[in-house]
Amino acid sequence: MQFFRTIPAQATTSRVLAIGNFDGLHLGHRALLERLTATARQHGLPSAVMTFEPHPRELFTPEQAPARLTSLREKLALLEACGIDEVHLLHFSRKLAGLTAGEFVERILVRGLGVRHLIIGDDFRFGKGRGGDFAMLQEAGRQHGFGVEAMHTIEIDGERVSSSAVRDVLGAGDLEHAARLLGRPYNISGRVVHGDKIGRKIGWPTANIQLKRKRVALTGVFAATVSGLDKRHLPGAASLGVRPTLGLGLRPVLEVHLFDFDQEIYGAHVTVHFLHKLRDEMKFASFDALSAQIARDVAATRKYFEGKS
């Protein structure tokens, strides 16, 4: 998969394009991407995705911006796994937001990318003041010679699949529900880094996973697996949150205690797959009380995996 951070002044090839934030790559996104790749094959052209960084709401209303479901690196890996040929990342700035819908179509879609066919979600709006919509794109397509189609909402058991719905169920701790909307367990990837070694000191060593995000969509203690260390998914108990017992600030931390595992893995890039929530974060009066609760969490996590075997 090719990755581009700029849009050329003049396209040298045509492509079939989908536009969106694609946060989480849920089943609705996957249906759209399947349509994209099938249409690209029909035209004999590359399948391309245009996405934005940062999220538009992070620019205009950062205090109200939703927690990211996926980092940029995670999103790119998921798009590549869907068979996408190209990803075009647009830096979302006030300058970009100031383009009218017509300017966006002419400069970026027509001249820059040579779009032959465009696929969008049914609620897609774009351009200054969100002035562009599906009807406007259809008219632009007739003028410039590209096709346009809108993908309708995907529903599971009568529920609309969306990134907001995934965030809601993750926040409620329903990991199984989130997995149904995503088509896979929710996961977070990152590099194993050195922490403060408190877990090791109290008898429960953990892998500290670097989080490149200020907010997370879920917190608590979870039964989880870790991939990326070998060919297996290794079981363990994961903690994600601000560690209130330690009073170390409000930036979230992801730690995993892997069962029956004793290897140095600093620097490894791993993925934590969240399977089941055990409990919310708690503040304990002492390290002894914290250690006792971790023992109960580990026992509960082992019991969870025994029930799955």
N, C-alpha and C positions, 0 to 999 in steps of 0.2 A: 504494500500500500504506500502511495506517495503522499507526503504531507507538505502543504504550502502555507506559509504565513503571510503572503502578499498575493494580490490579484494582479495579473499582468495588464498592461495598458491595452494589449490587443491579443486575443486568443489565437493560438496556432492550430487548435483542434476543437471540435465540438464535443459535448458531453451531455449526459443525462444527470440532472441535479436534484437533490433534495435539500431543503433548508430547515434548520431547527436547532434548538439547544441540545436535544437528545440527552438530557440529564437522567442517568440511571439505565438507559437503554432497556426500557420495559417492553412488554409484549406488543403494545401499540406501536412503539418505535420499530420493533422488529418486523411487524407486518408492513410498515411503510418501506423499510429497507429491502425486504423481499420483493416488493413491487418495483422498487428502484432497480435492483440488479437484474430482474427479469426484463424490464423495459430496456435497460442498457444493452442486454444481449440481443434483443429484437432489433435494435438500431445498429448493433455492431460498434458501440461507442463505450468509453469508460463510464463507470458509475461513480458519481461524485457527491460528496456531502459538504455543505457549507454550514459552519457553526460559529459561535461567537465566544470571545473571551475578553473581558469578564462577562458574566451574565448581565443583561441590560439592567435588571433591578439592582445589581450591585453598584452600578454607576449612578443611577438616579435616586434610589432610596436604599442605601446600604444597610441602614438599621432595620429595614423590613425585608431584606433579601432572604430567600429561603436557604436552609442548609444545603450544601451540595451533596447530591447522592453519589456522584463520581467526580474524581479529579480529572484534569485534562488527560493525564497519562492513562488512567483507567478507561476513559471514554474512547481514546484512540485505539486501545487494545481491543475493546468490545467492537468497535466499528470494523477493525481489521478482521476480527473473527467472523463478522457478517459478510465478508467477501467484498467490501467496498474497495474500489481502485484508488480513489483520491479523496483527501480531506483538505478543504480550504478553510483555514481559520482566519476570521476577520477580527481584528482588534476593535472591540466595541468602545467607541469614544464619542464625545459630543459632536465631533466633526462628522463621524459616520451617521450618528443619529440625526444630524441636520440635513442629510440628503433627502430630497423629496422622493416619493415613490417612483416618479418618472425617472429621476436621475439615477436611482438605485438600479432600475431595470436596464437603462441604456448603458451606464458606465460599467456595472459589475456583471449583470447577467448576459447582456448581449455582447458588448465589446470585450470585456475582460475574460469571460468564461465560454462564450460561444454556445450558450445553452440551446440544445435541440428540443429537450423535453424537461419540464419542471414538475416535481411532485412536492406537495406541501400538506400540512395538517389542515383540517377543515376550519380551524380557528386562527389561522396564520394572519397576522397583520404586520406591516412593515412601512418604513419611510417616515419622514418627519410628521409628528403628530399621529402616527399609526394610520396614515392616510391611504395606504395601499392594502387591498384585500384580494380575494379570489377573482371577483368580477373584473377588477382593474388588471390583474395579471392575464386573464383571458383575452381582454381587449389588446393588451400589449403583445401577447402571443400572436394574435391575428396580424398585427402591424409588422412584427419582426420575424415571424415565421418559426415560432416554437410552440410546442404543445404544452398544456397545463392541465393537471388533474389534482384534485384534493382527496386525501384519504379520510374516510369517515372514522369516527371514534370506534375503538375496539372495546367490547364489553365482555366481562367474565361473570357469569351468573347474575347478569343484570347490572353489574357495577362497571362504570366507566374507568378504563385503565388510563392513568395519568401519573406524571411525576408527583403532583400534589397528593394524589391518593396513596402513593407509595410512602411519601413522607409521613402522612397521617398515621398509617398503620405501623410504621417503624416507631414513631413517637409513642404510640400506644403499647409498644412491646410485642406486637403480634407478628413475629418473624415468619410464621407459616403463611399468614395472609400475604405478607410482602412477597414471599417467594412465588406465590401463585400469580401475582401481578407482574413480577419481573421475569418469570419463567426460569428462575434459578434462585438459590439463596443469596441474600444481600451480602456483599463483601466489600472490604476495604484493603487496598494494597499499599505497601510501603517498605522502606528499608529498615532492617533491624539495626538499632542504634544503641549506644550506651545510655543507660538510665542512671538513677541514683542508687541502684542495687539494694533498695530497702526490702524487696521481695526475697532476695537471696538471704539477707540478714535474718529474716523471721522464718526462714525455712521453706519459702515458696518462690523459687527463682522464676523469673518471667522474661520473655522476649519483649522488648520495648519497640513498638512499631512506629516509625516516624509518620506523623500526620501533617500533611501540607494543606491544612484547612483550619479556619478559625472556629467554625461551627460544625457540629455533627448531627446527623438525623436521628440518632438513637443513643441512649446512655444506659448503663447498667452492667450486669454480669450475665454472661451468656455461655451456653454450650456452643463450641465452635470447632472448626477444623482449620488447619493451616496447610497451604500448598506452596510449592516453590522450593522446598528443601530437598525433596527427592520425588520419586514418582507417586508417592502416597499422599493422601490427605490425612495429616496427623491430628488426632483429637486433643482437645484441651479446654481449659476454662479461660474465657476472655473477659477482661474488664475494660470498659470504655467510659471515660468521664473525667471529672476534675479532681478526683481523689480527695474528698472532703476531710478524711481523717488526718491526712498529711498537711492540709492547709497550704498547698503549693501553688495556689493561684487558680485562675479560671480557664486556662487553656486546656482543652481536652487531651487526654493521654490514652493510648491503646496499648494494653499489655496482655500477653497470653502465657499461661502456665501450661506447657506441653506435657502430656503424660508420658512417663517412662522414656524421657528424652534427656540426654546429657551431652550436647555437642556445642562447640563454639560456632555461632552463626552470625556474628556481627558482620554487617555489610551485605548480607543476603537480602534480596528483594522477594518478599513473600506476600501472599494473599490470605487474609483472614475471612473465612466464610461463617457468617452468623446463622446458627440453626435454631436456637431456642433460648428465650429469655428466662433466666432463673430469678432475678430480683432487681430492684432499683439500687442505685447507689445509697450507701449508708455511711454515717459518721460514727466512729467507734471511740470509746473513752481511752483506749490504750492499744498498743501494738499487740498485746496478748489477746485482746478481744478481737482485733482484726485478724490475727492468725487463726483463731478458733473458727471465725466465720469463713475464712478461705478454705479451711479443712472441710466445712460443711458444703461449701460450693463445689469443691472438687468431688466430694462423694456424690452429690446430686448430679454432677455432670457425668461421672462414670456410670451412674444408674441410667441416665438418659441414653448414653451410647449402648449400654447393654440391652436396652429395650429396642434399639434399632438393629441389633445384630441378629 
